[in-house]
Amino acid sequence: MSKLILVSNRLPVTVEIKKTGEANFIPSVGGLATGMSSVSETYDCVWVGFSGITPEKLPAKEFRHVIDTLDKKYHSYNVPLSDQDVELYYNGFSNNTIWPLFHYFPSYTSFNEETWEAYVAVNIKFYETLADIYEKGDLIWVHDYHLMLLPGLIRQNMPEAKIGFFLHIPFPSYEVFRLLPWRKQILTGLMGSDLIGFHTFGYVRHFLSSVQRIIGIDHSMGQLHVENRIIKSDSFPMGIDYQRYSEYLENKKIAREIENFKKNIEGKKMILSMDRLDFTKGIIERLNSFERFLRNYPEFHGKVQMVLVTVPSRTRVGTYIKLRKQINEQVGRINGKYNTLSWSPIQYLYRSLPFEMIMTLYHCADICLVTPIRDGMNLVAKEYIAARVNTDGVLILSEMAGVSEELGEALTVNPNNHEEVADAIAAALAMPEEEQRRRISIMQRRIQRNDVLHWSSTFIGKLSGSRTIEAAYVAKDLSGENLKSLMNAYTGSSSRLLLIDYDGTLVPFVDAPEKAVPDPELIKLLSDLTSDGHADIAIISGRNHEFLEKCFSGLPLILIAEHGAWIKLKGGEWKAVSSLDTGWKHEIRPILETYCDRTPGSFIEEKEFSLVWHYRRSDTDLATMRAMELKSTLLHMIANHNLGIMEGNKVLEIKSLEINKGKNANFVITAKHYDFILAIGDDITDEDLFSAIPEKGYCVKVGYGPSRANYVVSGIRAVRQLLRHLASS
């Protein structure tokens, strides 16, 4: 049975070292560990992560015992990290760089070369541990921001592996993400995955936008085509163990806790605020909003109490020490201002609470106030809703939390708008019980359906099937038997024709003509292919005829320029397609100039029989929108001019409908008898070329995507390799 290898910063087992030096192993009951139970019948689940224990903390013999116990008893493989690794990689880059930046706190973000190098080194250590246990057929699921380079490392060394990655925090907008000096490396690492998961579609959109703008790879329906792979990205909102939170009343200890707690609050309405200590949680802003509520609604004095629970976190980090001090001061100031002999508005608990106490608070809270400044998901909101068994309650939820996209029945607020939050508290207190129950029940059904088991099984199911589209392309991949068949046909022929696109096929596409000239290796390769006199080669390009003449005048080639508007046979002169009217240009050019002005970075290229609007250098989102506008505008203008709009690689070209690659390709094909014909091209303009190839010919698409071609290669290097095979045969 194949394994499911789960990789996370920490293992699902906490190792505590007692005063006696003995190790105590405490299995996690967290969401991720619970979620994996849904797939354990199909896969043998093992974990790779850090145990929390470094070699510096234990003698070698005891440390070895811990590692062996994790392996044999808990199927968990420890990544050997030192104290310095933890400090630089975890406290440093992960939590001082990625965490604040991805939560939109650039002012708290540190950009430090030393911590980045540690992050790289530790990701390599995670790879090395994983590589020792990986076997072909295993699924790999990498978790969270600590390990964003790991998928790329795995892909580089295990190209056949199925790799999933899930980010448990927000993925920020491009404008924020671009601040990261190592942004390309992070994106490249993530794109080693087959499937990249996020909590919300908004995070998916931000990720795809960053890939497009920083790396230049476009996406379609959440899919990225990278060489010979398809990378899928999608939203998978993480759920909770619904049953655990909805059946807690069966626990007699919790039932007693609830009874005792209700006596203590003496019939007051309770507002619960429970978070880990972190600047992203909006605790200070929440206290300000509660103070605004007390000021605006004095009729609730003595009738409402906030229970503020803050779980200690990163207790030695300066930012968190300062935040704790601010919270203490804020609570003291509000209580000092409003309390009476019989009532304090805020009861403050700074500690971790056992599960029984958490469930008691969920059950007794009339309102749960979940108002982070930014949060990837926030499971407290879901836990509160699940715990409201046969009772009412109101959830007030920040629109900045990922969970807000699922829980539309909550009272949604902007956490920075203190007036709005104060009014929401008053509205919640005044909401009829029937309305509260209606909202709660709708959210409960949704949370129950989409629990943590559903989350994990959905992700694993999609990862398992992630290669289905790729498989269709692999069947057409020009390798193995497919390549052998083509080579046999080539060597068995005496008269051959190769029709080859230029930009994106033989050379990378660049806007500047001076940078697009063929390199010496390509010139030699084309010369070798034509040296025996049995092969004709036609370079068929969108470039103008002056450019092709400059590049290939010394070779015995057929040259076709401007997608078929010009043709030059071997040893002949350039000839233009006859009787083509170009009077339409003076009407179209002003429109294109207007769009150039409105789209910085775009420019116009004028060819003999066409006008081309290039927008590769422009802002991606703006240019995409402008291209759609321009296309719509032009369609109305060209309807009666026998003109068409050709969409290429970040270009719109307006030309006569009589001009296409297929027309002149057909002229070349029929001018002489060929017993082997091969066409190679990379974009939509080459589909006309493929249409002109006889049934027994070979069509090769460069790059993976829909095409009429019967074969596919991954990129320019693969094209060059194919031509070298042909030249040496």
N, C-alpha and C positions, 0 to 999 in steps of 0.2 A: 504494500500500500504506500502511495506517495506521501511525503511529509508536507505539512504546512509549517514553514519556518517563519515565526513571528519575531521581528526585530524591533526592539524599543530601547530607549535610553536605560531604563531600569527593568530588571526582571520582575515577574509577578510574585516574587517571594522576597519578603523583607528579612534581612539577616541582622539580628541584634546580638551583640557580644555582651554577655553578662559580666558582672564584676569578677566572677570566678574564672573568666576567660572562655567559658563555654559558649558555643554559638546556638542561638535560638532562631528557628526558621518559622516565619509567619506567612502563610499563603495569602495572597491578595484576594479581596472580594470585590474588587473594582470592576467597572464596566467592561473594560477590554478583556479581562480574564473571563468574566461571565459570558461575554459575547462569543468567545471561542468555543464554548460548549456546544453551540449549534452546529459546528462543522467537525466536531471531534469524531463522529461516526464515519465520516468520509476520509478524513485525513488524520494522520498521527501528528499531533501538534507538538512542536518543540519551540523553545524560546532562546533567543540570543540577546544578551543585554548585560548591563553592569550590576553586580550584586550589591553595591554600596560599600563593599569592603575592599580596601587596597592592601597590597602586601606590607605596607608600612605599619598597618594597624595590628597585625597578628604575626606571631612566629611562623616560620615556614611550614612546620608540620601541621599546625592548626589551620593555617590558610589552605593548605592542600586538602584537609578534611572538609572544609566548607565547600570548596570547588567540587570535590567528588560527590558530596551529598546533593548539591544542586543538580548535578548531572544525572545521577542514578535515581534519585527519589523524585525530583521535580521536573526532569527533562528540560533543564535550564542550563545554558552554557554561558559562563561568565566571560565577559570581555576584560582582559587584564589592564586596568587603568591604574595609574599612579596618583598620588595626591596632587601632583603638579598638573596632570591631565585633567583631573576634576576641576581644579581651580581655573585653568585657562580655557578649557573646552566648554565646561558646563557653566560655571559661574561667570566666566569671561564671555566668550563669543555667543553661546546659546542664550544666556540670560541678560547680558549687558548690551548685546548687539541685536540679535534676531528678535527676541521677545519684545523689547520696547518699540523697535522700528515697525514690526508687523502689527503692533497694536496702536500705531499712529502717535507714538511719543518720540519723535526724532530728537527732541532736546535731552532726553534721557539716554540716548543711544551713543555707545562708544565704538569708534572705528579704530581697531587696534591690530596691527600686523601680526604681533606675537600671538594673540588669541585666535586669529584666523588660521595661522599655521598650525596651532594646536588642534583646531576644529578639523582641519584636513587630516592631520596625523591620526586623530582618534577615529574618524570615519574609516580610515585605512585599517585600523585595528579591528573595528567591527567587521569589515569585509574579511579579514584574515580568519577571524573566529568562525564566521559563517561558512567560509570556503572549506573548512575542515569537515563540516557535517553535511554539506550540500551534495545531493545526488541527482542525477538527471531525472526530470519528471516532477521534482519538488516545486511547490509554490512558495514564493517569498513575499511576505507582506511587511514592509518597512513603515514604522510609525514616527511621525512628528518631526519638528523643526530641528532637533538635535542631529538628524541623520540625512540631511537633504543632499549630500554628496554621494551617499551610499548606493542608490540605484545606478548611477553612472559607473561607479567602480565595479559593481556586479556585472553590468552589461558589457563593459570593456573586457572582462575576463571570462564571463560565462554568457556568450551571446545567445544561447538557446533558452536561457532561464526565463520563466514567467515571473515578472516582478510587479508588485503593487505598492503604491505609496499612499499614505493618508496623512493629511495635515490637520492637526487638532486645534490649531489656532487660526486666526484670520489670515488670508493672503491679501496684502495691502494693494491699493491702487498703484498703477504704474508710476505716478508722480511721487509716491512715497518709496516704492521699491527701488526706483532708479537711484536713490541716494546711497544705496549699498555699493561700496567699491567692488565687491566680488559678485555682482549681480549675474554676470554671464556664467560664472562657474556654478553658482547655485542653480540656475535654470538648466544648465547642461546636465548637472547631477540629477535633477528631478526627471529630466527627459530620458534617463536610462530606463524608466518604468514603462510597463505596458499600459497600466491604468493608474491615474492620479486622482485621488478622491479628496473632496473638500466638504465642509458642512453645508454650505449654501451655494446657490448658483452665482451669487454676487462674487464669491471668492474664485469660482471657476472663471468668471468673466475677467476678473483682474489678472489672473494667471495667464490666460490666453492673450490678453492685451500686452502684458509684459513680454511674453515670448515673441509676439509679432513685432513689437517696437524695438526690443533689445537685440534679438537674434535674427529677426527678419523672416520667421517662418509663419506663414498664414495658417489659418485653421478653418475647418468646415464642419459644422455640426458637432463641435467639441472635439474634433479629431485633428491631430497633427501628423503630417506625412514627413517622416525624417528618414532619408535614404530608403532602406528596404523595410522600414517598420511603420506601423500605425500606432500612435500613442493616443489613448482615449483619456479624456478628463470629464468628470461628472460630479454631481453633488450627491452625498450620502449622509443625510442628517443622522447623527449618532443618537441612539435611544438609551433608555435605562432598563434595568431589570425590573420591569413593571410589577411582576408578581411579588417580589421582595418588598416593595414599597406599598402595595395595596393590601397585603395580608398581614401586616404587622400587628393588628389588633388581636390576632390569635396568640400573640406572645403575652403571657400574664404579667411579666415584669414591666413591659411597656404600658400595659393597661393600668397598672398601679401608678406608674410615673405620671400618666396623663391625669389620673384622678387627683393626685397630690398637687400637680402644677396648677390645675384649674382652681384649687382652693387658694393658692398663693396670689393669683391675679385678680381674685375677688370680683369676678364678673366684668372686668374691664375688657375693652376691645384690644386685641393684641396685634401688633405689626411686627412681623419677623424680617430681619435683615441678617443674612448669613453668607459670609464670603471668606475666602483666603485673603490674608493681608497682601494687597497688591494695588499699585497706583492705577491699574486698568479697571478696577472694580467700581470706581466712583464712590467710595465710602464717604469722603469729605463732602462731595457734592450732594450725596444722599442726606447727610446730616444737615446741610444747609437747607435742603428742601423741606425736611421735617421741621426745622425751626421756622421756616416760612409758613408751614401749615399751622403750627402753634400760634403764630402771630395773627394769621388771617382768620382762624376759626377758634376763637377762645371758648366757644360753647363745648368743645371737646376736652378742655382741661380737666384732668382728674378722671376721665373716662377712657383714655387711650394710653397704651404704653408700648413703646418700641423696645423689642429685645434685639440688641445688636450683638451678633456673634462674629468675632474676627479670629480666624485660625492663624496662628503664627506661621510665618514664612520668611526665609532668607534673613534670619534674625541678626546676622552680622554685616549685612549690606547697608551702607550708609543711607541710601534712598529709602529703604524700608524702616530703618530706625527712625528717620525723620518723619515718615508717614505715621508710624505708631504714635509718636509724640503728638503730632497734629490731631489725631483721632482722640487721644486722651484729653487733650486740652479742649477740643470741641465738645466732647460729651460733658466734661466738667462745667464748661461755660453754659451750655443749654440747660443742664440740670440745675445749676446754681441760679439761673434766671427764672425758671418756671416751677421748680419743685415746691411742694408744700409739706407739712408735717406728715401727711398720709399718702403722698404721691410724688414719684419721680418719673418724668416723662421717658427716660431712657434707662434700661437695665443693660449694662455692658459686660460682656464675657469675652476675655481674650485668652482663648485656649481651644484645643481640639476637644470635640465632644464624642462620646461613644454613640453607637448607632441608636441605642434605646432613647437617649436624650434628644437626638436629632429628630426621631420620629415623633417624640412627644411635642416638640416645638412645631413641627409641620401640622400635627393634628389640632393643636390649640390655637394656631395663628389664624386670625380672621382675615388678615391681609399678608401677603408675602411681597416684599418690596425688592425686586431684582433689577437694579438700574446701573449696570456697568457702563463705563465710558466706551469700552470696546471689548467684545468677548467673542471667541470663536463659535461657541454654542451656548453654554451655561446649562448644566444639567440640574442645578438647584430648582429652577423653574419647573422642570418636568417632574422632579421628585415630589415637590409640593403638590402639584396637581394629582399625581398618582396617590398620594397619601390622604387626599380629601375623600375618604370612603363614606358614602351616604351622608354627606354633610355639605355645607356651603363653603364659601371662601372666595376671595378675589386675588388674582395675580396682577400686580402692576409691573410692567415689563419695559425695559429700555429697548428702543428701536435699534440700538447699536449692538444688541446681542444677536448672535446667529439664530437662536431659538425663536426669535420674534417672527420669523418667516413661517413657522409652523403653528404658533399659538396666537392666531388672529383674534381669538375671543378674549384675550387678556386686555387690560387697559394699557395701551402702548403710549410711552412718553419719551420725550427728549431729556436725558438725564442732566443736561446742562441748563435746562429751563426750570428753575426752582419753582416758579409760579405754577407751571403746568403740572409738576409732580405733586405740589401741595393740593391743587384742585383735584387731582386724580385720587389722592388719599381721601379727601372729603367725599368724592363721588362714590368711592368704594364703600365707605362707611354708611352711605345713604342708600346703597343699592338694595333693592328688595331681595329677600332670600330666594324667591322663585327664579329671579333672573340670575343670581349667583349660581344656583344649581344647574340651570340650563347651560350656562357658559362652561362650568366645570365639567359637566358630563360630555359635552362635545369634545373638549380637549382630552379628557380621559380616554375616550374611544380612539382618538387619533394616536395618542401616545402608546396605548396598548397594542394597536396594530403595528406601529413602527417602533418596536422595542429594540433593545440592544442585540437580541438574537436575529431579528429581521435585518438590522444594519450589517452585522458581520456576514450573514449568509448571502445577502444581496451583493456585497462587495466581492466576496470570494467567488460567487457564481459568475459575476461579470468578468473577474480576472481569469477564471478558468476558461471562459469562452472568448478571451480577448484576441485570440489569433484567428478567429473564424474569417474575418475579412482579409487578413493577411494571407490566409491559406489560399484564397482565390488568386491572389497575386503571385504567391509562391509557385502555383501550378503553371503560371505563365513565365516564371523566372527563367531567364536565358542562361541556364547552367545545366550541368549534368547531361541527361539524355536530350534535352531541348537544344543545348549548345552543340552536342555531338551531331544531331540531325542537321542543324544549319551548316555546320562545317563540312559534313559529307556532301550536302547539296552544293556548297561553294567549290570544293575541290573537284567534284564530278562535273562541273560546268566548264564551258569553253568561252562563254561570252557573258560577262557579268556587268550589272549596273547597280551602283550604290548611290542612293539619294539621301543626302545627309544635311540636316538643319545645322545652323552654326551656333548662335547664342543659346546657352543652356544645354547644348548637346556636345559640341566639340570644345567650347570654352565657356567659362562662367559669364553670366550676363552682367555687363557694366554699362552705365550710361555713356561714359566718356569714350569716344571712338579710339583715341590714342592708346587706351588701356585694353582694348578688346582685340588687338592684333594677335594672330596665331603665334605660338611659341615655336622655337626651332624643332622641338620634338614632334609637334603636329605636322609641320611642313615635311619633315623626313618621312613620317608615317604615311602621309598621302602620296609622297613620291614613290615609296616602296610599293604601295598598293597598285600603282599605275605602271610600274616599271616593266612588267612582263607583257603589256599590251592587251591582256585579256579582260581588264576591268576598266569600265568608265565610271568616273566619280562626278556626281553633280552636287555642288554646294548650293543649297536652296535656302535663302535667307531673307529676313525682313530688312536687312541693311541695304543702303543704296549701292548702285553699281560702281561708283567711284571707290567706295570702301573695299568692295570685293576685288576690284581690279588691283588696287594697291597691295592687298594681302596675298593674292594668288596668281598674279600675272605670270610668274615663272613656272607654273605647273600646268600640265595638260589636263585641265579640268573643264567641266561644263559649269557655268556660273549662272545662277538665277537670282536676281535681286528684287527687292521690294515685293516679296511674296508672289512673284510671277509677273511683275510689270516689265521687267527687263530680262533678257536672256543672251548669253554668249556661249556659243558652241566651241568645242576645242579648235583653236587656231583661227576662230572667226572674230567678228566684230560684235559689239553690243547692239542689240536691236530692241526697240521698245514695242510694246503692244500697240498696234495701230488704232487710229480713230478714237482715242480716249479724250473726252472733254475734261479740261481742268478749270473751266470758268467758275465752277462752284466754290473754288477756294476763297475768293474774295468775300463770299457770304459767310463761310464757316470760320475763317481765321479770327474775325473780331470776337466771335463767341468763345473760342479757345483762349484768346488773350484775356478776356474777362475772367475766365476760370483760373488762369495763371495768376492774375492779380489777387483772386480770392483764396488761392491755395499756395502759400509760400513753399518754394522748393520745386514746384512743377514747372515744366517748360514745353515749348512746342518744337517739334522737328518737322521740317518740310522736306518731303521727297518729291520726286518728279510727278507722281500721280496720286499722292496721298498726303494727309496731314496727320501728325501723331502727337497726342497729348501724353507726356510722361509724368508720372507722379510718384516714382520710386523714392525720391528724396524728401517727400512731404510727410507731415504727421499722418500716421496710418489711419486713424479714425476720421480725421478731417478729410483726407484724400478719398477714402472709401465713400463717404457721404457725398462729396463733390462729384466723384465719378458717376454715381447713380443719378445725381441731378443733371449732369452734363449729358449723359446718355439719353435721359428722358427728353431733354431739350432738343438734342440733335435728331432724334427719331421723327419729330414733327417736321423738321426742316428738310430732311433728305428723302422723304417719301417719294417725291416725284423726280428725283435726280438719278435714279438707278445707282444709288450709293449704299454702302453698308458700313456698319460699325463693327470693327474687329477688336475683341478684348484679348489682350495678351498679358504678359507678365508686368503688371503695374503700368499698363499703357492702354489708351483707346486710340485706335487708328481708323480714320475715315477714308475710305477708298472706293473705287468702282467695284460693283458686284461682279464685273467680268474678270477681276483679278483675284486669283487664289493659287496656292501652291499646287493644287491638284491639276489645274488646267495645263500649266507648262510641264509639270511632271509627266502628264499623259502624252504631251507632244514628244518628250524625250523617249519615253517608253516605246512609242509606236514608230519612232524614226528608224529603229534598228531591231533586229531580232536578238533578244537576250534570253538565255535559259536559266539565269539566276538574277533575281531582283531583290534588293534589300533597301528598306526605307527606315531612317532613324530620326526621331524628333521628340521634343519635350513638352510642347504646350498645345493649346487649342488650335493654333494656326496650322499645326501639322496634321490635324485630323483630316483636312482636305487632301493632303498628300497621301495619307494612308488609304483614303477612299479610292484613289487612282491606281493603287497597286493591284495587279492581277491576283486571282485567288491562290495561285501557286507561289506567290511572292511572300516575302518575310517583312513584317512591320514590327519595329521595336520602339516601345515607349520608354523614354528616359524619366524615371521617377514614378512613384506609385499613385495611381488615380484612375478614374474611368477613362477608357480609350477604346478605339476600334482596333488597336494593335493586338497582334496575337502573342507577342512576347514583351517582357519588361526587363529593364536593367535599373540598377539603383541610382546611378549618377554618371557624371562626366568621366570619372576614372574607369568605370565599368565599360563605357563606350570605347575609350582608348584601348582598354585591354582586349575588347572584342576585335577592334581593328588590327591590333598587333597579332592576334591569333590568325586573322585572315591573311595578313601580309607574310606571315612565316609559313603558311601552309603550302 
